[in-house]
Amino acid sequence: MARPIPDLLPGTLDLLILRTLQSGPLHGWAISDRIQQISEDVLQIGQGSLYPALHRLERQGWIEAEWHTSELGRRAKYYQLTTAGRRQLTAESRAWDRMAQAIGRVLKQA
């Protein structure tokens, strides 16, 4: 039986979404699927977390959305980074790296 995965740290989902959209526009399910694939099924983002995060990022001006036809022939909302979103991704990535290094130091020395 697999161990449950703890909740993500605050802000982590936003960073994961921004990073996933860096390579180009995706619809919501594809964003979730891509994160799950890259994390080798460790991170599974449910709709109840994903869509509120997408709407929040859109309100902040970090992503924008347009309706298109998906690969399955259905209408889907495709999200993409804005210029402000690219800047935010850079800032959040740097902050994440600093935090991860600090936690790593404590784990090695404490």
N, C-alpha and C positions, 0 to 999 in steps of 0.2 A: 504494500500500500504506500502510495506517495505521500510525503510529508506536505502539509499545507504550506503555501507560500505566504510569507507575511505581507501585510499591506505595504505599498510603495511609500517612500518618504514624500512629504508634501512637495509639490512642484515637479516630481520625477516624471509623472505621466505627461505633463506639458512638454518637458524636455524630450521625452521619447517620441511624442507626436511631431514636434518641430523637426527633430533629426530625421524621422522617417519621411517627412515631406520634402526634405532637402533634395532628394533625387528626382522629385517631380510630383505632379498632382495625383492624388489617390482618393477613392471614396472611402467612407468610414469603415466598412467591413474589410477592405484591402489594407487599411492602416493597421487595424487590429491583427489581421492575419500576418502581416509583415513583421510586426513586433513579436508575435508568437513564434514565427519561423526563425527569425534571427536569434531569439533567446533560447532556441531549442526547446520550446514548449514550457519554459519556466515561467514566463510572463504571459498570462492570458487576460486580456483586457475585455471586460464585459461591456455590453451596450449601456448599462446603467452608469458606468464610469466614463466611457469613451465619448458619448454624445454631449454630455454636459461639459466635458473638457473642450471638445471642438467648438461648442457654442461660446464658451468663455474666451478661447483663443481668438475667435472671430470678433467678438465684442472688443477685445483689446487691440485689434488691428494687426495681429501677428500672422493670421491666415485669412484667406478669402475663399469663397465658394461659388461654384457655378454648377448648374444642372446640365448633365450630359447623359448620353445613353451608355450603359455599362457594357462590358464584354458579354453579358448574358441577355442583352437587348432590353434591359429595364432602365428607367430613369433613375439616376443616382446623383447625389450631390458630391462633386469632386472638390477637394480642398487643396490649396497650394499656399506656399509661404509668400508673404509680402516682403518688401524691403525691410520694414520694421521687424518682421518675424526672423529674417536672416540675422539682423543685429542682435535680437533677443537670443537666438540660438547660440551665437558666439559668446554672449555674456553668460548665459546659463551653463554652457559647456565648460567655460573657465571656472565658474563657481563650483560645478560638480567635481572637476578635477582637483581643485583645492580641498574640497571636503573629503573626497575619497583618499587623498594623500594623508590628510590629518587623521582620519579614522584608521588608515593602515599603520601609521606611526604608533597610535595608541595601542592597537592590537598587538604589535610587535614588542612594545616596551612595557606595557602595563602588567 
